[in-house]
Amino acid sequence: MISPLAIISAAAAIALVILGIAFLLAGWRVVAGPTLPDRILALDTLSGTAIGFIAVLAVKTGFSLYIDIAISLGLVGFLATVAFARFVMSRGTVAERHSEKTARAPKKPQVAAKRSRANGRKGRA
């Protein structure tokens, strides 16, 4: 029969490998993310993955102080995500900024109106 400690040790090793892969993928998304919200979401994922690492280490070592550290990191990560989200919301979207620029830009003359006037003159002459 397999001992419970061996099962816990094997499960912790597998969990650490899976969390390591998740950490690498989220880190890649932070670097290569096409938009700022993608990067913010990846940073939140990195925070959650780090909490998972700490929780697995707490189970593996039996050191309960790690759980307090994981809870603190969860609170800080949540506040950082909220701060980043407020920053993105204050900047507005690309479409909103584009519409503001076009509203401030001077209006160009209508090409279609010129053509209709020119066609009307040709018909009369």
N, C-alpha and C positions, 0 to 999 in steps of 0.2 A: 504494500500500500504506500502511496506517495504522501509525504508529510505536508501538512498545510503550509509550512514555511517555504517549502520548495515550490508549491503552487503560487504562492504570493510573490516569491522572487521571480519566477518565470513570467507571471502576468505583469509585474512591474517592468521587467526588461522589455517585453513586447510593447507595453504602453509607452515607454521612453523612446523606443524606435519610431513608433507611429507619431508621437508628439514631435520628434526631431524632424521627420519628413514634413509635417504640417508647419513647423517653424521655418524650414527652408523655403517652402512654397509661399508662405506669407511674406517672408523677407524678400523674395523675388518680386512679389506683387508691389511691395513698397518701393522698390527700385524702378521697376518697369511699368508701374501702373499708368495707364494713359490719362487718367483724370485725377484731380485732387480728392474727390470723394472715394475713389478706389484706394488711394493711398491711406486715407483715414480709416477705412474699413479694414485694410490690411494691418494697420497699427493696432486696431482693436483686437484683431485676431491674434496678433503677436502677444498682446497682453493676456488674452485668454489661454493661449498655449503656455505661456510662462507660468500662469496659475496652475495649469495642469501638471507641468513639470514639478512644481513645488509640492503639489498634493501627492503625486506619485512618490516623490522622495520622502514625504512625511509617512506614507504608508509603509514604504520599504524599510526605512530606518526606525520607525516607531517614535520619532521625535515630534511631539505635538506642537512645539513652537513654530514649526513650518506652516501649520494651518493658520495661525495668526498672521504670519507674513503673507500668505496667499490671500487672506481676506483684505488686508491692507492694500495689497497690489490691485485687487479687484476694485476697491473704492477709488484709488488713484487713477486706474485705467478708465473707469467710467467717467470720472470728472474730466479727464483729458479728452475723451471722445465727445463729450458734451461741449467742451470749449472749442474743439475743432469744428464741430457742427455749427455752432454759433458764428464762428469765423466765416465759414462757407456761406451761411445764410446772409451775413452782412455784406458779402461781396456780390451776391446775386449770381444769376446764371449767365451763360454766354449769350443766350438769346435776349435777355433783358438788357445787357450792356450794348448789344448790337442795335436794339431798337432805340436806346437812348442816343447813340451816336447818329443814327439816321434821322432822328427827330431834331437834333441840333444842327445837322448839316444843311447847307443851303439847298433849296429845291432846284433840280435841273429842269430845263424847259421840256415840255412834252413833245416828243418826236412825232407821235401820232397826230397831234393837233396841227403841227406844221404841215404834215403831209395832206391832211384833209383840206387845209386852206389852199395849199398849192394846187391840189386837184380841182378845187372849186374855181380857181382863177383860170386854169387851163380850159375848163369847160365853157367859160364865158367868152374867152378871147377868140 
